[in-house]
Amino acid sequence: MQLSNRAQELKPSATMQITALAESMKREGKDIIVLAAGQPDFSTPDFINAAGKEAMDKNYTRYTPAAGMIEFKEAIQKKFKRDNNLDYALDEII
């Protein structure tokens, strides 16, 4: 089978090039986490799997409001206060 001239002129996507470069670096022994193609090269941690299952069991399977979930913003607000001693109003967290 022969590809058309236009198909032969196509360049590889930047995402695929970066992924190939990262994989090459891993083969060289460099400690690389490859996220270029949106696919992590490690398994999902158990606590994340459990949280995902819990969310599905509670039917949290819809899109969130465009402005974000208030519970998530509150968690971010608490994290910044606890870990960084920073105070942010909820409307500053986007």
HTML snippet that shows the backbone in 3Dmol.js (N, CA, C, O; Angstrom):
<script src="https://3Dmol.org/build/3Dmol-min.js"></script>
<div id="view" style="width:600px;height:400px;position:relative"></div>
<script>
const pdb = `
ATOM      1  N   MET A   1       0.846  -1.169   0.000  1.00  0.00           N
ATOM      2  CA  MET A   1       0.000   0.000   0.000  1.00  0.00           C
ATOM      3  C   MET A   1       0.894   1.234   0.000  1.00  0.00           C
ATOM      4  O   MET A   1       1.887   1.291   0.725  1.00  0.00           O
ATOM      5  N   GLN A   2       0.542   2.205  -0.803  1.00  0.00           N
ATOM      6  CA  GLN A   2       1.316   3.437  -0.877  1.00  0.00           C
ATOM      7  C   GLN A   2       0.472   4.597  -0.359  1.00  0.00           C
ATOM      8  O   GLN A   2      -0.701   4.736  -0.703  1.00  0.00           O
ATOM      9  N   LEU A   3       1.098   5.424   0.475  1.00  0.00           N
ATOM     10  CA  LEU A   3       0.407   6.593   0.999  1.00  0.00           C
ATOM     11  C   LEU A   3       0.394   7.698  -0.043  1.00  0.00           C
ATOM     12  O   LEU A   3       1.279   7.773  -0.896  1.00  0.00           O
ATOM     13  N   SER A   4      -0.604   8.546   0.032  1.00  0.00           N
ATOM     14  CA  SER A   4      -0.679   9.694  -0.871  1.00  0.00           C
ATOM     15  C   SER A   4       0.467  10.653  -0.572  1.00  0.00           C
ATOM     16  O   SER A   4       1.075  10.599   0.497  1.00  0.00           O
ATOM     17  N   ASN A   5       0.755  11.532  -1.529  1.00  0.00           N
ATOM     18  CA  ASN A   5       1.815  12.524  -1.333  1.00  0.00           C
ATOM     19  C   ASN A   5       1.526  13.392  -0.115  1.00  0.00           C
ATOM     20  O   ASN A   5       2.426  13.680   0.673  1.00  0.00           O
ATOM     21  N   ARG A   6       0.278  13.805   0.038  1.00  0.00           N
ATOM     22  CA  ARG A   6      -0.082  14.647   1.190  1.00  0.00           C
ATOM     23  C   ARG A   6       0.147  13.904   2.501  1.00  0.00           C
ATOM     24  O   ARG A   6       0.647  14.481   3.466  1.00  0.00           O
ATOM     25  N   ALA A   7      -0.211  12.641   2.535  1.00  0.00           N
ATOM     26  CA  ALA A   7      -0.011  11.856   3.755  1.00  0.00           C
ATOM     27  C   ALA A   7       1.472  11.697   4.059  1.00  0.00           C
ATOM     28  O   ALA A   7       1.875  11.714   5.222  1.00  0.00           O
ATOM     29  N   GLN A   8       2.285  11.544   3.018  1.00  0.00           N
ATOM     30  CA  GLN A   8       3.723  11.395   3.213  1.00  0.00           C
ATOM     31  C   GLN A   8       4.373  12.682   3.718  1.00  0.00           C
ATOM     32  O   GLN A   8       5.440  12.638   4.330  1.00  0.00           O
ATOM     33  N   GLU A   9       3.739  13.824   3.464  1.00  0.00           N
ATOM     34  CA  GLU A   9       4.288  15.110   3.889  1.00  0.00           C
ATOM     35  C   GLU A   9       3.925  15.467   5.330  1.00  0.00           C
ATOM     36  O   GLU A   9       4.462  16.424   5.888  1.00  0.00           O
ATOM     37  N   LEU A  10       3.029  14.713   5.921  1.00  0.00           N
ATOM     38  CA  LEU A  10       2.626  15.004   7.297  1.00  0.00           C
ATOM     39  C   LEU A  10       3.804  14.856   8.245  1.00  0.00           C
ATOM     40  O   LEU A  10       4.613  13.937   8.121  1.00  0.00           O
ATOM     41  N   LYS A  11       3.882  15.777   9.191  1.00  0.00           N
ATOM     42  CA  LYS A  11       4.922  15.740  10.217  1.00  0.00           C
ATOM     43  C   LYS A  11       4.339  15.081  11.469  1.00  0.00           C
ATOM     44  O   LYS A  11       3.139  15.175  11.727  1.00  0.00           O
ATOM     45  N   PRO A  12       5.190  14.421  12.238  1.00  0.00           N
ATOM     46  CA  PRO A  12       4.691  13.843  13.489  1.00  0.00           C
ATOM     47  C   PRO A  12       4.181  14.945  14.416  1.00  0.00           C
ATOM     48  O   PRO A  12       4.667  16.075  14.373  1.00  0.00           O
ATOM     49  N   SER A  13       3.213  14.615  15.240  1.00  0.00           N
ATOM     50  CA  SER A  13       2.691  15.610  16.178  1.00  0.00           C
ATOM     51  C   SER A  13       3.750  15.931  17.226  1.00  0.00           C
ATOM     52  O   SER A  13       4.593  15.096  17.553  1.00  0.00           O
ATOM     53  N   ALA A  14       3.694  17.152  17.746  1.00  0.00           N
ATOM     54  CA  ALA A  14       4.633  17.562  18.791  1.00  0.00           C
ATOM     55  C   ALA A  14       4.490  16.658  20.014  1.00  0.00           C
ATOM     56  O   ALA A  14       5.481  16.325  20.665  1.00  0.00           O
ATOM     57  N   THR A  15       3.270  16.267  20.318  1.00  0.00           N
ATOM     58  CA  THR A  15       3.035  15.388  21.462  1.00  0.00           C
ATOM     59  C   THR A  15       3.774  14.069  21.293  1.00  0.00           C
ATOM     60  O   THR A  15       4.420  13.586  22.222  1.00  0.00           O
ATOM     61  N   MET A  16       3.675  13.493  20.108  1.00  0.00           N
ATOM     62  CA  MET A  16       4.339  12.217  19.863  1.00  0.00           C
ATOM     63  C   MET A  16       5.857  12.373  19.867  1.00  0.00           C
ATOM     64  O   MET A  16       6.566  11.472  20.314  1.00  0.00           O
ATOM     65  N   GLN A  17       6.365  13.500  19.376  1.00  0.00           N
ATOM     66  CA  GLN A  17       7.808  13.737  19.391  1.00  0.00           C
ATOM     67  C   GLN A  17       8.326  13.852  20.824  1.00  0.00           C
ATOM     68  O   GLN A  17       9.362  13.277  21.159  1.00  0.00           O
ATOM     69  N   ILE A  18       7.613  14.589  21.662  1.00  0.00           N
ATOM     70  CA  ILE A  18       8.021  14.742  23.061  1.00  0.00           C
ATOM     71  C   ILE A  18       7.947  13.399  23.783  1.00  0.00           C
ATOM     72  O   ILE A  18       8.826  13.071  24.580  1.00  0.00           O
ATOM     73  N   THR A  19       6.908  12.630  23.508  1.00  0.00           N
ATOM     74  CA  THR A  19       6.781  11.312  24.120  1.00  0.00           C
ATOM     75  C   THR A  19       7.954  10.428  23.724  1.00  0.00           C
ATOM     76  O   THR A  19       8.527   9.746  24.574  1.00  0.00           O
ATOM     77  N   ALA A  20       8.318  10.430  22.450  1.00  0.00           N
ATOM     78  CA  ALA A  20       9.452   9.627  21.982  1.00  0.00           C
ATOM     79  C   ALA A  20      10.749  10.080  22.650  1.00  0.00           C
ATOM     80  O   ALA A  20      11.563   9.247  23.048  1.00  0.00           O
ATOM     81  N   LEU A  21      10.945  11.392  22.776  1.00  0.00           N
ATOM     82  CA  LEU A  21      12.139  11.920  23.431  1.00  0.00           C
ATOM     83  C   LEU A  21      12.189  11.479  24.893  1.00  0.00           C
ATOM     84  O   LEU A  21      13.234  11.046  25.378  1.00  0.00           O
ATOM     85  N   ALA A  22      11.073  11.588  25.587  1.00  0.00           N
ATOM     86  CA  ALA A  22      11.031  11.187  26.995  1.00  0.00           C
ATOM     87  C   ALA A  22      11.309   9.694  27.145  1.00  0.00           C
ATOM     88  O   ALA A  22      12.039   9.292  28.051  1.00  0.00           O
ATOM     89  N   GLU A  23      10.745   8.882  26.283  1.00  0.00           N
ATOM     90  CA  GLU A  23      10.987   7.436  26.339  1.00  0.00           C
ATOM     91  C   GLU A  23      12.458   7.125  26.082  1.00  0.00           C
ATOM     92  O   GLU A  23      13.029   6.241  26.721  1.00  0.00           O
ATOM     93  N   SER A  24      13.070   7.847  25.155  1.00  0.00           N
ATOM     94  CA  SER A  24      14.495   7.676  24.872  1.00  0.00           C
ATOM     95  C   SER A  24      15.332   8.027  26.104  1.00  0.00           C
ATOM     96  O   SER A  24      16.288   7.326  26.435  1.00  0.00           O
ATOM     97  N   MET A  25      14.967   9.108  26.770  1.00  0.00           N
ATOM     98  CA  MET A  25      15.685   9.520  27.977  1.00  0.00           C
ATOM     99  C   MET A  25      15.519   8.485  29.089  1.00  0.00           C
ATOM    100  O   MET A  25      16.456   8.236  29.848  1.00  0.00           O
ATOM    101  N   LYS A  26      14.336   7.883  29.188  1.00  0.00           N
ATOM    102  CA  LYS A  26      14.119   6.832  30.182  1.00  0.00           C
ATOM    103  C   LYS A  26      15.024   5.637  29.902  1.00  0.00           C
ATOM    104  O   LYS A  26      15.591   5.053  30.826  1.00  0.00           O
ATOM    105  N   ARG A  27      15.159   5.273  28.622  1.00  0.00           N
ATOM    106  CA  ARG A  27      16.027   4.151  28.261  1.00  0.00           C
ATOM    107  C   ARG A  27      17.482   4.441  28.610  1.00  0.00           C
ATOM    108  O   ARG A  27      18.260   3.518  28.853  1.00  0.00           O
ATOM    109  N   GLU A  28      17.854   5.725  28.637  1.00  0.00           N
ATOM    110  CA  GLU A  28      19.214   6.122  29.017  1.00  0.00           C
ATOM    111  C   GLU A  28      19.405   6.107  30.529  1.00  0.00           C
ATOM    112  O   GLU A  28      20.500   6.373  31.025  1.00  0.00           O
ATOM    113  N   GLY A  29      18.339   5.793  31.260  1.00  0.00           N
ATOM    114  CA  GLY A  29      18.442   5.702  32.702  1.00  0.00           C
ATOM    115  C   GLY A  29      18.040   6.955  33.443  1.00  0.00           C
ATOM    116  O   GLY A  29      18.182   7.018  34.664  1.00  0.00           O
ATOM    117  N   LYS A  30      17.541   7.957  32.737  1.00  0.00           N
ATOM    118  CA  LYS A  30      17.119   9.187  33.398  1.00  0.00           C
ATOM    119  C   LYS A  30      15.758   8.967  34.049  1.00  0.00           C
ATOM    120  O   LYS A  30      14.910   8.241  33.529  1.00  0.00           O
ATOM    121  N   ASP A  31      15.570   9.610  35.199  1.00  0.00           N
ATOM    122  CA  ASP A  31      14.318   9.474  35.948  1.00  0.00           C
ATOM    123  C   ASP A  31      13.289  10.427  35.349  1.00  0.00           C
ATOM    124  O   ASP A  31      13.275  11.614  35.676  1.00  0.00           O
ATOM    125  N   ILE A  32      12.437   9.914  34.479  1.00  0.00           N
ATOM    126  CA  ILE A  32      11.485  10.725  33.730  1.00  0.00           C
ATOM    127  C   ILE A  32      10.068  10.228  34.008  1.00  0.00           C
ATOM    128  O   ILE A  32       9.808   9.025  33.997  1.00  0.00           O
ATOM    129  N   ILE A  33       9.170  11.156  34.254  1.00  0.00           N
ATOM    130  CA  ILE A  33       7.740  10.846  34.317  1.00  0.00           C
ATOM    131  C   ILE A  33       7.132  11.424  33.048  1.00  0.00           C
ATOM    132  O   ILE A  33       7.157  12.637  32.843  1.00  0.00           O
ATOM    133  N   VAL A  34       6.594  10.575  32.209  1.00  0.00           N
ATOM    134  CA  VAL A  34       6.107  10.987  30.896  1.00  0.00           C
ATOM    135  C   VAL A  34       4.618  11.328  30.972  1.00  0.00           C
ATOM    136  O   VAL A  34       3.784  10.455  31.209  1.00  0.00           O
ATOM    137  N   LEU A  35       4.297  12.597  30.769  1.00  0.00           N
ATOM    138  CA  LEU A  35       2.904  13.038  30.751  1.00  0.00           C
ATOM    139  C   LEU A  35       2.555  13.706  29.427  1.00  0.00           C
ATOM    140  O   LEU A  35       1.459  14.249  29.285  1.00  0.00           O
ATOM    141  N   ALA A  36       3.454  13.676  28.466  1.00  0.00           N
ATOM    142  CA  ALA A  36       3.273  14.413  27.214  1.00  0.00           C
ATOM    143  C   ALA A  36       2.000  14.022  26.484  1.00  0.00           C
ATOM    144  O   ALA A  36       1.318  14.888  25.935  1.00  0.00           O
ATOM    145  N   ALA A  37       1.671  12.764  26.464  1.00  0.00           N
ATOM    146  CA  ALA A  37       0.495  12.315  25.723  1.00  0.00           C
ATOM    147  C   ALA A  37      -0.723  12.164  26.632  1.00  0.00           C
ATOM    148  O   ALA A  37      -1.739  11.597  26.229  1.00  0.00           O
ATOM    149  N   GLY A  38      -0.617  12.670  27.854  1.00  0.00           N
ATOM    150  CA  GLY A  38      -1.744  12.586  28.770  1.00  0.00           C
ATOM    151  C   GLY A  38      -1.911  11.223  29.409  1.00  0.00           C
ATOM    152  O   GLY A  38      -2.922  10.967  30.063  1.00  0.00           O
ATOM    153  N   GLN A  39      -0.947  10.355  29.234  1.00  0.00           N
ATOM    154  CA  GLN A  39      -1.016   9.005  29.772  1.00  0.00           C
ATOM    155  C   GLN A  39       0.162   8.805  30.718  1.00  0.00           C
ATOM    156  O   GLN A  39       1.284   8.629  30.245  1.00  0.00           O
ATOM    157  N   PRO A  40      -0.044   8.826  32.031  1.00  0.00           N
ATOM    158  CA  PRO A  40       1.083   8.643  32.936  1.00  0.00           C
ATOM    159  C   PRO A  40       1.690   7.256  32.781  1.00  0.00           C
ATOM    160  O   PRO A  40       1.017   6.298  32.399  1.00  0.00           O
ATOM    161  N   ASP A  41       2.981   7.176  33.089  1.00  0.00           N
ATOM    162  CA  ASP A  41       3.673   5.896  32.953  1.00  0.00           C
ATOM    163  C   ASP A  41       3.775   5.177  34.297  1.00  0.00           C
ATOM    164  O   ASP A  41       4.717   4.423  34.539  1.00  0.00           O
ATOM    165  N   PHE A  42       2.802   5.418  35.160  1.00  0.00           N
ATOM    166  CA  PHE A  42       2.749   4.743  36.451  1.00  0.00           C
ATOM    167  C   PHE A  42       1.282   4.445  36.763  1.00  0.00           C
ATOM    168  O   PHE A  42       0.376   5.090  36.236  1.00  0.00           O
ATOM    169  N   SER A  43       1.071   3.471  37.616  1.00  0.00           N
ATOM    170  CA  SER A  43      -0.297   3.080  37.969  1.00  0.00           C
ATOM    171  C   SER A  43      -0.945   4.129  38.860  1.00  0.00           C
ATOM    172  O   SER A  43      -0.267   4.848  39.593  1.00  0.00           O
ATOM    173  N   THR A  44      -2.241   4.203  38.786  1.00  0.00           N
ATOM    174  CA  THR A  44      -2.982   5.122  39.642  1.00  0.00           C
ATOM    175  C   THR A  44      -2.882   4.642  41.086  1.00  0.00           C
ATOM    176  O   THR A  44      -3.163   3.479  41.371  1.00  0.00           O
ATOM    177  N   PRO A  45      -2.482   5.531  42.002  1.00  0.00           N
ATOM    178  CA  PRO A  45      -2.386   5.126  43.413  1.00  0.00           C
ATOM    179  C   PRO A  45      -3.737   4.645  43.954  1.00  0.00           C
ATOM    180  O   PRO A  45      -4.794   5.112  43.529  1.00  0.00           O
ATOM    181  N   ASP A  46      -3.677   3.710  44.890  1.00  0.00           N
ATOM    182  CA  ASP A  46      -4.893   3.108  45.443  1.00  0.00           C
ATOM    183  C   ASP A  46      -5.848   4.138  46.036  1.00  0.00           C
ATOM    184  O   ASP A  46      -7.063   4.008  45.885  1.00  0.00           O
ATOM    185  N   PHE A  47      -5.315   5.169  46.712  1.00  0.00           N
ATOM    186  CA  PHE A  47      -6.207   6.140  47.353  1.00  0.00           C
ATOM    187  C   PHE A  47      -6.975   6.946  46.313  1.00  0.00           C
ATOM    188  O   PHE A  47      -8.091   7.391  46.581  1.00  0.00           O
ATOM    189  N   ILE A  48      -6.396   7.139  45.131  1.00  0.00           N
ATOM    190  CA  ILE A  48      -7.109   7.845  44.062  1.00  0.00           C
ATOM    191  C   ILE A  48      -8.182   6.934  43.471  1.00  0.00           C
ATOM    192  O   ILE A  48      -9.295   7.382  43.197  1.00  0.00           O
ATOM    193  N   ASN A  49      -7.853   5.660  43.274  1.00  0.00           N
ATOM    194  CA  ASN A  49      -8.863   4.706  42.810  1.00  0.00           C
ATOM    195  C   ASN A  49     -10.041   4.661  43.776  1.00  0.00           C
ATOM    196  O   ASN A  49     -11.197   4.663  43.353  1.00  0.00           O
ATOM    197  N   ALA A  50      -9.744   4.620  45.078  1.00  0.00           N
ATOM    198  CA  ALA A  50     -10.809   4.553  46.086  1.00  0.00           C
ATOM    199  C   ALA A  50     -11.673   5.809  46.041  1.00  0.00           C
ATOM    200  O   ALA A  50     -12.897   5.725  46.143  1.00  0.00           O
ATOM    201  N   ALA A  51     -11.040   6.977  45.889  1.00  0.00           N
ATOM    202  CA  ALA A  51     -11.807   8.229  45.828  1.00  0.00           C
ATOM    203  C   ALA A  51     -12.681   8.259  44.579  1.00  0.00           C
ATOM    204  O   ALA A  51     -13.816   8.734  44.625  1.00  0.00           O
ATOM    205  N   GLY A  52     -12.159   7.756  43.465  1.00  0.00           N
ATOM    206  CA  GLY A  52     -12.955   7.700  42.239  1.00  0.00           C
ATOM    207  C   GLY A  52     -14.159   6.788  42.387  1.00  0.00           C
ATOM    208  O   GLY A  52     -15.260   7.121  41.948  1.00  0.00           O
ATOM    209  N   LYS A  53     -13.945   5.633  43.010  1.00  0.00           N
ATOM    210  CA  LYS A  53     -15.055   4.704  43.240  1.00  0.00           C
ATOM    211  C   LYS A  53     -16.101   5.328  44.154  1.00  0.00           C
ATOM    212  O   LYS A  53     -17.302   5.209  43.912  1.00  0.00           O
ATOM    213  N   GLU A  54     -15.630   5.998  45.211  1.00  0.00           N
ATOM    214  CA  GLU A  54     -16.562   6.648  46.135  1.00  0.00           C
ATOM    215  C   GLU A  54     -17.377   7.722  45.413  1.00  0.00           C
ATOM    216  O   GLU A  54     -18.582   7.844  45.632  1.00  0.00           O
ATOM    217  N   ALA A  55     -16.720   8.495  44.559  1.00  0.00           N
ATOM    218  CA  ALA A  55     -17.423   9.543  43.806  1.00  0.00           C
ATOM    219  C   ALA A  55     -18.490   8.931  42.900  1.00  0.00           C
ATOM    220  O   ALA A  55     -19.596   9.459  42.795  1.00  0.00           O
ATOM    221  N   MET A  56     -18.159   7.822  42.249  1.00  0.00           N
ATOM    222  CA  MET A  56     -19.150   7.170  41.389  1.00  0.00           C
ATOM    223  C   MET A  56     -20.306   6.608  42.204  1.00  0.00           C
ATOM    224  O   MET A  56     -21.462   6.705  41.794  1.00  0.00           O
ATOM    225  N   ASP A  57     -19.995   6.018  43.364  1.00  0.00           N
ATOM    226  CA  ASP A  57     -21.053   5.483  44.228  1.00  0.00           C
ATOM    227  C   ASP A  57     -22.007   6.583  44.685  1.00  0.00           C
ATOM    228  O   ASP A  57     -23.198   6.336  44.876  1.00  0.00           O
ATOM    229  N   LYS A  58     -21.485   7.796  44.860  1.00  0.00           N
ATOM    230  CA  LYS A  58     -22.311   8.929  45.293  1.00  0.00           C
ATOM    231  C   LYS A  58     -22.901   9.690  44.109  1.00  0.00           C
ATOM    232  O   LYS A  58     -23.509  10.748  44.276  1.00  0.00           O
ATOM    233  N   ASN A  59     -22.713   9.136  42.909  1.00  0.00           N
ATOM    234  CA  ASN A  59     -23.240   9.715  41.672  1.00  0.00           C
ATOM    235  C   ASN A  59     -22.652  11.094  41.344  1.00  0.00           C
ATOM    236  O   ASN A  59     -23.315  11.941  40.745  1.00  0.00           O
ATOM    237  N   TYR A  60     -21.393  11.298  41.751  1.00  0.00           N
ATOM    238  CA  TYR A  60     -20.692  12.524  41.357  1.00  0.00           C
ATOM    239  C   TYR A  60     -20.073  12.287  39.980  1.00  0.00           C
ATOM    240  O   TYR A  60     -18.854  12.190  39.840  1.00  0.00           O
ATOM    241  N   THR A  61     -20.926  12.199  38.983  1.00  0.00           N
ATOM    242  CA  THR A  61     -20.454  11.845  37.645  1.00  0.00           C
ATOM    243  C   THR A  61     -20.815  12.889  36.604  1.00  0.00           C
ATOM    244  O   THR A  61     -20.686  12.641  35.405  1.00  0.00           O
ATOM    245  N   ARG A  62     -21.260  14.033  37.041  1.00  0.00           N
ATOM    246  CA  ARG A  62     -21.670  15.103  36.126  1.00  0.00           C
ATOM    247  C   ARG A  62     -20.595  16.174  36.082  1.00  0.00           C
ATOM    248  O   ARG A  62     -19.697  16.210  36.923  1.00  0.00           O
ATOM    249  N   TYR A  63     -20.702  17.045  35.090  1.00  0.00           N
ATOM    250  CA  TYR A  63     -19.811  18.196  35.048  1.00  0.00           C
ATOM    251  C   TYR A  63     -20.049  19.062  36.269  1.00  0.00           C
ATOM    252  O   TYR A  63     -21.170  19.175  36.765  1.00  0.00           O
ATOM    253  N   THR A  64     -18.977  19.668  36.740  1.00  0.00           N
ATOM    254  CA  THR A  64     -19.091  20.597  37.865  1.00  0.00           C
ATOM    255  C   THR A  64     -19.509  21.966  37.343  1.00  0.00           C
ATOM    256  O   THR A  64     -19.437  22.220  36.140  1.00  0.00           O
ATOM    257  N   PRO A  65     -19.949  22.854  38.246  1.00  0.00           N
ATOM    258  CA  PRO A  65     -20.261  24.217  37.801  1.00  0.00           C
ATOM    259  C   PRO A  65     -19.026  24.871  37.168  1.00  0.00           C
ATOM    260  O   PRO A  65     -17.894  24.562  37.543  1.00  0.00           O
ATOM    261  N   ALA A  66     -19.247  25.763  36.222  1.00  0.00           N
ATOM    262  CA  ALA A  66     -18.128  26.422  35.538  1.00  0.00           C
ATOM    263  C   ALA A  66     -17.221  27.152  36.521  1.00  0.00           C
ATOM    264  O   ALA A  66     -16.009  27.212  36.315  1.00  0.00           O
ATOM    265  N   ALA A  67     -17.787  27.699  37.571  1.00  0.00           N
ATOM    266  CA  ALA A  67     -16.991  28.426  38.565  1.00  0.00           C
ATOM    267  C   ALA A  67     -16.273  27.488  39.533  1.00  0.00           C
ATOM    268  O   ALA A  67     -15.470  27.943  40.349  1.00  0.00           O
ATOM    269  N   GLY A  68     -16.546  26.202  39.456  1.00  0.00           N
ATOM    270  CA  GLY A  68     -15.902  25.240  40.341  1.00  0.00           C
ATOM    271  C   GLY A  68     -16.792  24.844  41.507  1.00  0.00           C
ATOM    272  O   GLY A  68     -17.782  25.510  41.809  1.00  0.00           O
ATOM    273  N   MET A  69     -16.423  23.753  42.155  1.00  0.00           N
ATOM    274  CA  MET A  69     -17.180  23.252  43.304  1.00  0.00           C
ATOM    275  C   MET A  69     -16.727  23.977  44.564  1.00  0.00           C
ATOM    276  O   MET A  69     -15.529  24.102  44.816  1.00  0.00           O
ATOM    277  N   ILE A  70     -17.669  24.447  45.342  1.00  0.00           N
ATOM    278  CA  ILE A  70     -17.354  25.177  46.566  1.00  0.00           C
ATOM    279  C   ILE A  70     -16.528  24.305  47.519  1.00  0.00           C
ATOM    280  O   ILE A  70     -15.614  24.803  48.176  1.00  0.00           O
ATOM    281  N   GLU A  71     -16.848  22.996  47.599  1.00  0.00           N
ATOM    282  CA  GLU A  71     -16.101  22.099  48.492  1.00  0.00           C
ATOM    283  C   GLU A  71     -14.630  22.020  48.089  1.00  0.00           C
ATOM    284  O   GLU A  71     -13.746  21.969  48.945  1.00  0.00           O
ATOM    285  N   PHE A  72     -14.379  22.009  46.793  1.00  0.00           N
ATOM    286  CA  PHE A  72     -13.000  21.943  46.305  1.00  0.00           C
ATOM    287  C   PHE A  72     -12.271  23.245  46.604  1.00  0.00           C
ATOM    288  O   PHE A  72     -11.117  23.233  47.031  1.00  0.00           O
ATOM    289  N   LYS A  73     -12.945  24.365  46.381  1.00  0.00           N
ATOM    290  CA  LYS A  73     -12.341  25.664  46.683  1.00  0.00           C
ATOM    291  C   LYS A  73     -12.030  25.782  48.179  1.00  0.00           C
ATOM    292  O   LYS A  73     -10.987  26.312  48.562  1.00  0.00           O
ATOM    293  N   GLU A  74     -12.939  25.286  49.015  1.00  0.00           N
ATOM    294  CA  GLU A  74     -12.693  25.320  50.458  1.00  0.00           C
ATOM    295  C   GLU A  74     -11.491  24.458  50.833  1.00  0.00           C
ATOM    296  O   GLU A  74     -10.703  24.836  51.700  1.00  0.00           O
ATOM    297  N   ALA A  75     -11.346  23.308  50.189  1.00  0.00           N
ATOM    298  CA  ALA A  75     -10.195  22.442  50.457  1.00  0.00           C
ATOM    299  C   ALA A  75      -8.895  23.127  50.042  1.00  0.00           C
ATOM    300  O   ALA A  75      -7.892  23.042  50.750  1.00  0.00           O
ATOM    301  N   ILE A  76      -8.914  23.802  48.900  1.00  0.00           N
ATOM    302  CA  ILE A  76      -7.726  24.539  48.451  1.00  0.00           C
ATOM    303  C   ILE A  76      -7.405  25.658  49.435  1.00  0.00           C
ATOM    304  O   ILE A  76      -6.247  25.867  49.796  1.00  0.00           O
ATOM    305  N   GLN A  77      -8.436  26.369  49.863  1.00  0.00           N
ATOM    306  CA  GLN A  77      -8.270  27.461  50.822  1.00  0.00           C
ATOM    307  C   GLN A  77      -7.613  26.941  52.111  1.00  0.00           C
ATOM    308  O   GLN A  77      -6.681  27.562  52.620  1.00  0.00           O
ATOM    309  N   LYS A  78      -8.090  25.816  52.633  1.00  0.00           N
ATOM    310  CA  LYS A  78      -7.534  25.233  53.855  1.00  0.00           C
ATOM    311  C   LYS A  78      -6.095  24.768  53.648  1.00  0.00           C
ATOM    312  O   LYS A  78      -5.250  24.937  54.527  1.00  0.00           O
ATOM    313  N   LYS A  79      -5.818  24.180  52.480  1.00  0.00           N
ATOM    314  CA  LYS A  79      -4.460  23.711  52.183  1.00  0.00           C
ATOM    315  C   LYS A  79      -3.483  24.872  52.193  1.00  0.00           C
ATOM    316  O   LYS A  79      -2.412  24.775  52.791  1.00  0.00           O
ATOM    317  N   PHE A  80      -3.844  25.988  51.527  1.00  0.00           N
ATOM    318  CA  PHE A  80      -2.951  27.149  51.493  1.00  0.00           C
ATOM    319  C   PHE A  80      -2.719  27.703  52.894  1.00  0.00           C
ATOM    320  O   PHE A  80      -1.604  28.110  53.221  1.00  0.00           O
ATOM    321  N   LYS A  81      -3.754  27.724  53.721  1.00  0.00           N
ATOM    322  CA  LYS A  81      -3.611  28.222  55.089  1.00  0.00           C
ATOM    323  C   LYS A  81      -2.723  27.287  55.899  1.00  0.00           C
ATOM    324  O   LYS A  81      -1.795  27.736  56.573  1.00  0.00           O
ATOM    325  N   ARG A  82      -3.003  25.998  55.835  1.00  0.00           N
ATOM    326  CA  ARG A  82      -2.273  25.008  56.622  1.00  0.00           C
ATOM    327  C   ARG A  82      -0.808  24.899  56.202  1.00  0.00           C
ATOM    328  O   ARG A  82       0.084  24.939  57.050  1.00  0.00           O
ATOM    329  N   ASP A  83      -0.554  24.763  54.904  1.00  0.00           N
ATOM    330  CA  ASP A  83       0.800  24.473  54.427  1.00  0.00           C
ATOM    331  C   ASP A  83       1.636  25.710  54.135  1.00  0.00           C
ATOM    332  O   ASP A  83       2.864  25.659  54.207  1.00  0.00           O
ATOM    333  N   ASN A  84       0.981  26.825  53.806  1.00  0.00           N
ATOM    334  CA  ASN A  84       1.719  28.007  53.365  1.00  0.00           C
ATOM    335  C   ASN A  84       1.419  29.259  54.181  1.00  0.00           C
ATOM    336  O   ASN A  84       1.977  30.324  53.918  1.00  0.00           O
ATOM    337  N   ASN A  85       0.532  29.129  55.176  1.00  0.00           N
ATOM    338  CA  ASN A  85       0.097  30.269  55.988  1.00  0.00           C
ATOM    339  C   ASN A  85      -0.384  31.428  55.117  1.00  0.00           C
ATOM    340  O   ASN A  85      -0.094  32.593  55.391  1.00  0.00           O
ATOM    341  N   LEU A  86      -1.124  31.084  54.064  1.00  0.00           N
ATOM    342  CA  LEU A  86      -1.676  32.082  53.147  1.00  0.00           C
ATOM    343  C   LEU A  86      -3.187  32.110  53.292  1.00  0.00           C
ATOM    344  O   LEU A  86      -3.832  31.067  53.389  1.00  0.00           O
ATOM    345  N   ASP A  87      -3.741  33.305  53.306  1.00  0.00           N
ATOM    346  CA  ASP A  87      -5.190  33.473  53.405  1.00  0.00           C
ATOM    347  C   ASP A  87      -5.747  33.948  52.068  1.00  0.00           C
ATOM    348  O   ASP A  87      -5.337  34.985  51.547  1.00  0.00           O
ATOM    349  N   TYR A  88      -6.678  33.184  51.522  1.00  0.00           N
ATOM    350  CA  TYR A  88      -7.351  33.557  50.282  1.00  0.00           C
ATOM    351  C   TYR A  88      -8.854  33.487  50.494  1.00  0.00           C
ATOM    352  O   TYR A  88      -9.358  32.567  51.138  1.00  0.00           O
ATOM    353  N   ALA A  89      -9.560  34.458  49.949  1.00  0.00           N
ATOM    354  CA  ALA A  89     -11.019  34.397  49.918  1.00  0.00           C
ATOM    355  C   ALA A  89     -11.424  33.388  48.846  1.00  0.00           C
ATOM    356  O   ALA A  89     -10.687  33.171  47.884  1.00  0.00           O
ATOM    357  N   LEU A  90     -12.581  32.781  49.010  1.00  0.00           N
ATOM    358  CA  LEU A  90     -13.023  31.783  48.032  1.00  0.00           C
ATOM    359  C   LEU A  90     -13.119  32.361  46.627  1.00  0.00           C
ATOM    360  O   LEU A  90     -12.864  31.651  45.654  1.00  0.00           O
ATOM    361  N   ASP A  91     -13.484  33.641  46.501  1.00  0.00           N
ATOM    362  CA  ASP A  91     -13.597  34.224  45.156  1.00  0.00           C
ATOM    363  C   ASP A  91     -12.235  34.513  44.527  1.00  0.00           C
ATOM    364  O   ASP A  91     -12.166  34.908  43.363  1.00  0.00           O
ATOM    365  N   GLU A  92     -11.153  34.322  45.282  1.00  0.00           N
ATOM    366  CA  GLU A  92      -9.808  34.467  44.721  1.00  0.00           C
ATOM    367  C   GLU A  92      -9.272  33.139  44.190  1.00  0.00           C
ATOM    368  O   GLU A  92      -8.234  33.102  43.530  1.00  0.00           O
ATOM    369  N   ILE A  93      -9.968  32.074  44.474  1.00  0.00           N
ATOM    370  CA  ILE A  93      -9.553  30.742  44.025  1.00  0.00           C
ATOM    371  C   ILE A  93     -10.381  30.397  42.798  1.00  0.00           C
ATOM    372  O   ILE A  93     -11.594  30.207  42.882  1.00  0.00           O
ATOM    373  N   ILE A  94      -9.700  30.320  41.650  1.00  0.00           N
ATOM    374  CA  ILE A  94     -10.437  30.086  40.401  1.00  0.00           C
ATOM    375  C   ILE A  94     -10.062  28.759  39.776  1.00  0.00           C
ATOM    376  O   ILE A  94     -10.587  28.404  38.721  1.00  0.00           O
TER     377      ILE A  94
END
`;
const viewer = $3Dmol.createViewer("view");
viewer.addModel(pdb, "pdb");
viewer.setStyle({}, {cartoon: {color: "spectrum"}});
viewer.zoomTo();
viewer.render();
</script>
